[in-house]
Amino acid sequence: MGAFSSKERIFLFSSESVNEGHPDKVCDQVSDAVLDACLAQDPKSKVACETAVKDNMVMVAGEITTQAKIDYESIIRTTVRGIGFDSFVDDLTSTESKGLSCDNCEVIVRINKQSPDIAGGVHIGKDDMDVGAGDQGIMFGYASDETEDCMPLTHAMATRLGKKLTDVRKDGSLWWLRPDGKTQVTIEYKQMKDGSVVPLKIHTVVISSQHAEPGKQTRKKEVKGYTGPDMVAPSMDEMNKLIVQHVVIKTLQEITLKNGQTALSLYDAKTVHLHINPTGKFIIGGPQGDAGLTGRKIIIDTYGGWGAHGGGAFSGKDPTKVDRSAAYICRQMAKSVVKAGLCKRALVQLSYAIGVAKPLSVFVETYGTERKGLSPQDITDVIKMEFDCRPGAIAKSLQLTEPKYNETAAYCHFGRTPYTKNGLKFFEWENCLDLSKYSNLRGRGIQKLLNENKAAVLKKWVD
């Protein structure tokens, strides 16, 4: 692959996202909160934690082997409270029910230990660098130079719209919003002759956000602990106008394109198609409106339909599960080659066998955007020289045995700003490796370096 049409074309592409109060995302956050609790006490914990929610019930199930002492009920209630679910009325006509109560929800725990068959084949008796993959599978990473953080604009925008809905709810600006919500964005793109894509204009924005009863619910009833002056939720029409003003416009001002302008430069209020709460109202939400499960938002967690996906979910899994850890290193590899100017778009695939440390294969697609003098194979060779994708090496380089996963469980695992807090490095895979030494090399130069480093490469990769 690598040979794509050299014709320019205009096309529409759409991506969606959901808020942290969406039932599936509630489950992802509970699963990752359990994982963090295990890793905080025992960094070598082996965790596979699934969560299900419906009505006023939360169940965790799975396989966990750890030295940690875990209070599952406390973790669940704390996570649900942090999201903002603090009321449940078993009546679908209720305007008071948010869909789940952190205080009185039913909690069910069905946790067993990891299978000894898996443990014996994957990690028992092995050095950290020789730990095998926790399962077979294929994983992908994607990057595009259309935005400053190398994320597709459709997905960056959909994700950040959802995050902004939560931010203005929690800071009180739009206090009448509730935790559940969904966003979707369609953008008109131009595919260039070199295979890169350039966003031309924002075509459509869809936002469905759970909210208090318009014109009736008061702030003191809606927001527990609020002691300021009371007020009534605005009308539905006013709610929708405020969402455009405080969510859509503000979000676009915070996204930077590759030309240095903000995404607001692509927004025309006269031509954009806006669908804000298109059903008319959205009062009943959360698990009362829909059942939720861990791992059902894998496209939202990654690239919004761009690139490819291997099918494995992330949340509730420790770093020996390559569904998660290898997807993180794939993103770092794709972003690194794009930021280094080796290509303008990149898709990287890895594959693994259970119990085997070395990846079985690595594949790089550049959509024809590779720099003149380079081929996709040359970029693949750069990746082989610079990256170690054995599970133990990934866990070490990205510091994945630290308790920092709950932060990833909503608003996408990629395109986030890396930071350090209390010694923990969050979103380390968004920090690119410096590949500048390859910026002036052509294929022959890269092949020469590969031959000189063949022994080191074969230590990490299959021949």
C-alpha positions as CSV (number, residue, x, y, z in Angstrom):
1,M,0.0,0.0,0.0
2,G,1.0,3.6,0.0
3,A,0.0,4.4,-3.6
4,F,-3.2,6.5,-3.4
5,S,-5.0,8.6,-6.0
6,S,-3.3,11.8,-6.9
7,K,-6.6,13.5,-7.7
8,E,-8.0,16.2,-5.4
9,R,-11.5,15.7,-4.1
10,I,-14.0,17.3,-1.7
11,F,-15.8,15.1,0.8
12,L,-17.8,15.2,4.1
13,F,-16.7,13.2,7.1
14,S,-18.4,12.8,10.5
15,S,-17.3,11.8,14.0
16,E,-19.3,11.5,17.2
17,S,-18.5,11.5,20.9
18,V,-20.3,11.1,24.3
19,N,-20.1,12.8,27.7
20,E,-18.8,11.1,30.9
21,G,-22.5,10.7,31.9
22,H,-23.3,8.4,29.0
23,P,-24.0,4.9,30.4
24,D,-21.2,3.3,28.5
25,K,-18.8,5.9,29.6
26,V,-19.9,5.6,33.2
27,C,-18.9,1.9,32.9
28,D,-15.5,2.8,31.4
29,Q,-14.8,5.2,34.3
30,V,-15.8,2.7,37.0
31,S,-13.6,0.0,35.4
32,D,-10.6,2.3,35.2
33,A,-11.2,3.5,38.8
34,V,-11.0,-0.1,39.9
35,L,-7.8,-0.5,37.9
36,D,-6.3,2.6,39.4
37,A,-7.1,1.4,42.9
38,C,-5.3,-1.9,42.2
39,L,-2.2,-0.3,40.7
40,A,-2.0,2.3,43.5
41,Q,-1.3,-0.5,46.0
42,D,0.2,-3.1,43.7
43,P,1.8,-2.0,40.4
44,K,2.0,-5.6,39.2
45,S,-1.8,-6.1,39.5
46,K,-3.4,-8.1,36.7
47,V,-6.8,-6.5,36.0
48,A,-9.6,-7.2,33.6
49,C,-12.6,-5.4,35.0
50,E,-16.0,-5.0,33.2
51,T,-18.9,-2.8,34.4
52,A,-22.6,-2.9,33.6
53,V,-25.2,-0.3,34.5
54,K,-29.0,-0.2,34.2
55,D,-31.4,2.0,36.2
56,N,-30.1,2.3,39.8
57,M,-27.7,-0.6,39.6
58,V,-23.9,-0.9,39.0
59,M,-22.2,-4.2,38.6
60,V,-18.5,-4.9,38.3
61,A,-17.3,-8.3,37.0
62,G,-14.1,-9.8,35.8
63,E,-10.7,-11.3,36.7
64,I,-8.3,-9.5,39.1
65,T,-5.1,-10.8,40.7
66,T,-3.7,-8.2,43.1
67,Q,-2.2,-7.7,46.5
68,A,-4.4,-4.6,46.9
69,K,-7.3,-4.5,49.3
70,I,-10.2,-3.1,47.2
71,D,-13.4,-1.5,48.5
72,Y,-15.4,-1.9,45.3
73,E,-18.6,-0.3,46.6
74,S,-16.7,2.8,47.7
75,I,-14.9,3.1,44.4
76,I,-18.2,2.8,42.5
77,R,-20.1,5.3,44.5
78,T,-17.2,7.8,44.4
79,T,-16.9,7.5,40.6
80,V,-20.7,7.9,40.1
81,R,-20.8,10.9,42.4
82,G,-17.9,12.6,40.6
83,I,-19.7,12.2,37.3
84,G,-22.8,14.0,38.8
85,F,-25.4,11.3,39.1
86,D,-27.0,11.9,42.5
87,S,-30.7,11.2,42.1
88,F,-32.9,8.3,40.9
89,V,-36.7,8.1,40.8
90,D,-38.1,4.8,39.5
91,D,-40.5,6.6,37.2
92,L,-39.9,7.5,33.6
93,T,-42.2,10.5,33.9
94,S,-40.1,12.0,36.7
95,T,-38.4,15.3,36.0
96,E,-36.3,15.0,39.2
97,S,-34.5,11.8,38.3
98,K,-31.0,12.2,36.7
99,G,-30.9,8.4,36.1
100,L,-28.6,7.0,38.8
101,S,-27.9,7.8,42.5
102,C,-24.4,7.6,43.9
103,D,-25.9,7.2,47.4
104,N,-28.5,4.4,47.1
105,C,-27.7,2.6,43.8
106,E,-27.5,-1.2,44.1
107,V,-23.9,-2.5,43.8
108,I,-23.1,-6.0,42.6
109,V,-19.5,-7.4,42.6
110,R,-18.5,-10.6,40.7
111,I,-14.7,-10.7,40.6
112,N,-12.5,-13.7,40.3
113,K,-8.8,-14.2,39.9
114,Q,-6.9,-14.4,36.6
115,S,-6.8,-17.8,35.0
116,P,-3.6,-19.7,36.0
117,D,-3.3,-20.8,32.4
118,I,-3.0,-17.2,31.2
119,A,-0.8,-16.2,34.1
120,G,1.6,-19.0,33.5
121,G,2.0,-18.3,29.8
122,V,2.1,-14.5,30.0
123,H,4.1,-13.3,33.0
124,I,4.9,-15.9,35.7
125,G,8.7,-16.6,35.9
126,K,9.5,-14.0,33.2
127,D,11.6,-10.8,33.4
128,D,9.8,-7.5,32.9
129,M,11.1,-7.2,29.3
130,D,10.1,-10.8,28.4
131,V,6.5,-10.6,29.6
132,G,4.3,-11.8,26.8
133,A,1.2,-10.2,25.4
134,G,-1.9,-10.8,27.5
135,D,-3.9,-11.9,24.5
136,Q,-3.6,-12.1,20.7
137,G,-4.9,-9.1,18.7
138,I,-4.4,-6.2,16.3
139,M,-4.0,-2.6,17.3
140,F,-3.8,0.7,15.4
141,G,-2.6,4.2,15.8
142,Y,-3.4,7.2,13.6
143,A,-2.1,10.8,13.2
144,S,-2.9,13.6,10.7
145,D,-1.2,16.9,10.4
146,E,-4.6,18.8,10.1
147,T,-4.5,20.0,13.7
148,E,-1.8,21.0,16.1
149,D,-2.1,17.8,18.1
150,C,-2.3,15.6,15.0
151,M,-5.9,14.5,15.6
152,P,-8.6,14.4,13.0
153,L,-10.6,17.7,13.4
154,T,-14.0,16.0,13.3
155,H,-13.1,13.9,16.3
156,A,-11.2,16.5,18.2
157,M,-14.2,18.8,17.9
158,A,-16.8,16.2,18.8
159,T,-14.8,15.1,21.8
160,R,-14.1,18.7,23.1
161,L,-17.7,19.7,22.6
162,G,-18.7,16.9,25.0
163,K,-16.0,17.9,27.5
164,K,-17.1,21.6,27.3
165,L,-20.7,20.5,28.1
166,T,-19.4,18.9,31.3
167,D,-17.1,21.8,32.2
168,V,-19.9,24.4,32.0
169,R,-22.2,22.1,34.0
170,K,-19.7,21.6,36.8
171,D,-18.6,25.2,37.0
172,G,-22.2,26.4,37.2
173,S,-22.3,28.4,34.0
174,L,-25.0,26.1,32.6
175,W,-26.1,24.5,35.9
176,W,-29.2,23.1,34.3
177,L,-27.3,20.6,32.2
178,R,-27.1,17.0,33.4
179,P,-24.4,14.4,33.0
180,D,-25.5,12.4,29.9
181,G,-25.0,13.8,26.4
182,K,-23.8,13.1,22.9
183,T,-22.1,15.2,20.2
184,Q,-21.5,14.7,16.4
185,V,-19.6,16.8,13.9
186,T,-19.5,16.8,10.1
187,I,-16.7,18.7,8.3
188,E,-16.1,19.4,4.7
189,Y,-12.6,18.3,3.7
190,K,-10.4,18.6,0.7
191,Q,-8.1,15.7,0.0
192,M,-4.9,17.1,-1.6
193,K,-2.9,15.5,-4.4
194,D,-0.3,14.3,-1.9
195,G,-2.9,12.4,0.1
196,S,-3.1,14.8,3.0
197,V,-6.5,16.2,4.1
198,V,-7.4,19.8,4.8
199,P,-10.7,20.8,6.7
200,L,-12.5,23.5,4.7
201,K,-15.6,24.3,6.8
202,I,-17.7,23.0,9.6
203,H,-20.8,21.5,7.9
204,T,-23.0,20.2,10.8
205,V,-23.0,20.1,14.6
206,V,-25.3,17.8,16.6
207,I,-25.6,18.1,20.4
208,S,-28.0,16.2,22.5
209,S,-27.5,17.0,26.2
210,Q,-29.5,15.9,29.2
211,H,-31.0,18.8,31.1
212,A,-33.3,19.8,33.9
213,E,-36.9,20.6,33.2
214,P,-37.1,23.8,31.3
215,G,-38.8,26.7,32.9
216,K,-39.6,24.8,36.1
217,Q,-36.6,23.2,37.9
218,T,-34.8,25.4,40.3
219,R,-31.1,25.5,40.9
220,K,-31.3,24.7,44.6
221,K,-33.3,21.5,43.8
222,E,-31.1,20.5,40.8
223,V,-27.6,21.1,42.3
224,K,-27.0,19.4,45.6
225,G,-25.2,21.7,48.1
226,Y,-25.8,24.9,46.1
227,T,-26.5,27.8,48.6
228,G,-26.5,30.8,46.3
229,P,-29.4,32.8,44.9
230,D,-32.1,30.5,43.5
231,M,-33.1,30.6,39.8
232,V,-35.2,28.7,37.4
233,A,-34.0,26.7,34.4
234,P,-34.4,28.6,31.1
235,S,-36.8,27.7,28.3
236,M,-35.7,25.0,25.9
237,D,-35.1,27.6,23.2
238,E,-32.9,29.7,25.5
239,M,-31.0,26.5,26.6
240,N,-30.1,25.7,23.0
241,K,-28.9,29.3,22.4
242,L,-26.7,29.2,25.5
243,I,-25.3,25.8,24.4
244,V,-24.2,27.3,21.1
245,Q,-22.7,30.4,22.8
246,H,-20.9,28.7,25.7
247,V,-20.1,25.3,24.2
248,V,-19.9,25.4,20.4
249,I,-18.2,28.8,20.0
250,K,-15.9,28.4,23.0
251,T,-14.8,24.9,21.9
252,L,-13.9,26.1,18.4
253,Q,-11.8,28.9,19.9
254,E,-9.7,26.3,21.7
255,I,-8.7,24.0,18.8
256,T,-5.7,25.0,16.7
257,L,-5.4,24.1,13.1
258,K,-2.1,23.4,11.3
259,N,-2.2,26.9,9.8
260,G,-2.1,28.4,13.3
261,Q,-5.7,29.6,13.2
262,T,-8.5,28.3,15.4
263,A,-11.2,26.0,14.3
264,L,-13.6,29.0,14.7
265,S,-12.2,30.2,11.3
266,L,-14.1,27.3,9.7
267,Y,-17.4,28.1,11.3
268,D,-20.0,30.2,9.5
269,A,-23.2,30.8,11.6
270,K,-25.1,31.5,8.4
271,T,-24.4,28.2,6.6
272,V,-23.6,25.7,9.4
273,H,-26.3,23.1,10.2
274,L,-27.0,23.1,13.9
275,H,-29.1,20.4,15.6
276,I,-29.2,21.2,19.3
277,N,-31.4,18.8,21.3
278,P,-33.2,17.8,18.1
279,T,-35.7,15.5,20.0
280,G,-37.1,18.6,21.8
281,K,-36.2,17.5,25.3
282,F,-33.7,15.2,27.1
283,I,-34.6,15.0,30.8
284,I,-34.4,11.2,31.5
285,G,-30.8,10.0,30.8
286,G,-28.0,8.0,32.2
287,P,-28.6,4.3,33.0
288,Q,-32.3,5.0,33.4
289,G,-32.5,5.9,29.7
290,D,-30.1,3.3,28.4
291,A,-28.1,0.3,29.8
292,G,-24.4,0.7,29.7
293,L,-21.3,-1.6,29.3
294,T,-17.6,-1.2,29.4
295,G,-15.9,-1.1,26.0
296,R,-18.8,-0.1,23.8
297,K,-17.3,3.3,22.7
298,I,-14.1,2.1,21.1
299,I,-14.3,4.5,18.1
300,I,-15.1,7.4,20.4
301,D,-12.0,6.4,22.5
302,T,-9.7,6.5,19.4
303,Y,-10.0,8.5,16.1
304,G,-13.7,8.9,15.4
305,G,-13.7,6.5,12.4
306,W,-10.5,7.7,10.8
307,G,-7.7,5.2,10.4
308,A,-8.7,1.8,11.6
309,H,-9.5,-0.1,14.8
310,G,-8.6,-3.6,15.9
311,G,-11.7,-4.1,17.9
312,G,-10.2,-4.3,21.4
313,A,-11.5,-1.9,24.2
314,F,-9.2,-0.1,26.7
315,S,-10.9,0.5,30.0
316,G,-10.4,-1.8,33.0
317,K,-7.3,-3.4,31.5
318,D,-3.7,-3.4,33.0
319,P,-0.8,-2.8,30.6
320,T,-0.1,-6.5,29.8
321,K,-3.4,-6.3,27.8
322,V,-2.0,-5.1,24.5
323,D,-5.5,-4.0,23.3
324,R,-4.7,-1.0,25.4
325,S,-0.9,-0.6,25.8
326,A,-0.1,-1.4,22.2
327,A,-2.8,1.0,20.9
328,Y,-1.0,3.7,23.0
329,I,2.4,3.0,21.5
330,C,0.8,2.9,18.0
331,R,-0.5,6.4,18.6
332,Q,2.9,7.6,19.7
333,M,4.6,6.1,16.7
334,A,2.1,7.6,14.2
335,K,2.2,11.0,15.8
336,S,6.0,11.0,16.0
337,V,6.6,10.3,12.3
338,V,4.0,13.0,11.4
339,K,5.5,15.6,13.7
340,A,8.9,14.8,12.4
341,G,7.7,15.6,8.9
342,L,8.3,12.1,7.5
343,C,4.7,12.1,6.3
344,K,1.5,14.1,6.7
345,R,-0.8,11.2,7.7
346,A,0.1,7.8,9.3
347,L,-1.6,4.6,10.3
348,V,0.4,2.1,12.3
349,Q,-0.7,-1.5,13.0
350,L,0.8,-4.0,15.4
351,S,-0.2,-7.6,16.0
352,Y,0.5,-10.0,18.9
353,A,0.2,-13.6,20.0
354,I,-0.7,-14.4,23.6
355,G,2.3,-15.2,25.8
356,V,4.8,-13.9,23.1
357,A,6.7,-10.7,23.8
358,K,7.7,-9.5,20.3
359,P,5.0,-8.1,18.0
360,L,4.3,-10.5,15.2
361,S,4.1,-7.7,12.6
362,V,4.2,-3.9,12.1
363,F,2.6,-2.1,9.3
364,V,2.7,1.6,8.3
365,E,0.4,3.3,5.9
366,T,1.1,6.9,4.9
367,Y,-1.7,7.5,2.3
368,G,0.9,8.7,-0.2
369,T,1.9,11.6,2.0
370,E,5.4,10.4,2.8
371,R,8.2,12.9,2.2
372,K,9.9,12.9,-1.2
373,G,12.7,10.3,-1.2
374,L,11.0,8.1,1.4
375,S,8.6,5.1,1.2
376,P,6.2,3.6,3.7
377,Q,8.8,0.8,4.2
378,D,11.5,3.4,5.1
379,I,9.2,4.9,7.7
380,T,8.5,1.4,9.0
381,D,12.3,0.9,9.3
382,V,12.6,4.1,11.3
383,I,9.9,2.8,13.7
384,K,11.7,-0.5,14.1
385,M,14.9,1.3,15.1
386,E,13.4,3.8,17.4
387,F,10.6,2.0,19.2
388,D,10.4,-1.2,21.4
389,C,6.8,-2.6,21.3
390,R,7.3,-5.6,23.6
391,P,4.6,-5.3,26.3
392,G,7.2,-4.8,29.1
393,A,9.0,-2.1,27.1
394,I,5.8,-0.3,26.4
395,A,4.8,-0.3,30.1
396,K,8.2,1.0,31.0
397,S,8.5,3.8,28.3
398,L,5.0,5.1,28.9
399,Q,5.0,4.3,32.6
400,L,1.8,2.3,32.4
401,T,2.0,0.6,35.8
402,E,1.0,3.9,37.5
403,P,-2.6,4.6,38.7
404,K,-3.6,7.2,36.1
405,Y,-6.2,5.5,33.9
406,N,-9.5,7.0,35.1
407,E,-8.4,10.3,33.5
408,T,-8.4,8.5,30.1
409,A,-11.8,6.9,30.4
410,A,-13.8,9.8,29.0
411,Y,-13.2,12.3,26.2
412,C,-10.8,10.1,24.2
413,H,-7.5,8.5,25.0
414,F,-5.7,10.5,22.3
415,G,-5.2,14.1,21.4
416,R,-4.9,14.9,25.1
417,T,-2.3,17.3,26.6
418,P,0.4,15.3,28.4
419,Y,1.2,16.4,31.9
420,T,2.8,15.4,35.2
421,K,0.9,15.4,38.5
422,N,2.2,14.1,41.8
423,G,5.0,12.4,39.9
424,L,2.6,10.5,37.6
425,K,2.9,11.1,33.8
426,F,-0.5,11.3,32.2
427,F,-1.0,10.7,28.4
428,E,2.7,10.1,27.9
429,W,2.0,8.5,24.5
430,E,1.2,12.0,23.3
431,N,4.8,13.1,23.7
432,C,6.6,12.4,20.4
433,L,10.0,10.8,20.1
434,D,12.5,13.1,18.5
435,L,13.0,11.7,15.0
436,S,14.7,14.8,13.6
437,K,17.9,12.9,12.7
438,Y,15.9,11.2,9.9
439,S,14.5,14.4,8.5
440,N,17.1,14.8,5.8
441,L,17.7,11.2,5.1
442,R,16.4,9.3,2.0
443,G,15.7,5.6,1.7
444,R,19.3,4.5,1.2
445,G,20.4,6.4,4.3
446,I,17.7,4.8,6.4
447,Q,18.5,1.3,5.0
448,K,22.2,1.8,5.9
449,L,21.3,2.7,9.5
450,L,19.0,-0.3,9.7
451,N,21.7,-2.6,8.6
452,E,24.1,-1.1,11.1
453,N,21.6,-1.7,13.9
454,K,20.2,-5.0,12.8
455,A,21.1,-6.9,16.0
456,A,19.4,-4.3,18.2
457,V,16.3,-4.3,16.0
458,L,16.0,-8.1,16.0
459,K,16.1,-8.1,19.8
460,K,12.8,-6.2,19.7
461,W,11.1,-7.3,16.4
462,V,10.7,-10.5,14.4
463,D,12.7,-10.7,11.2
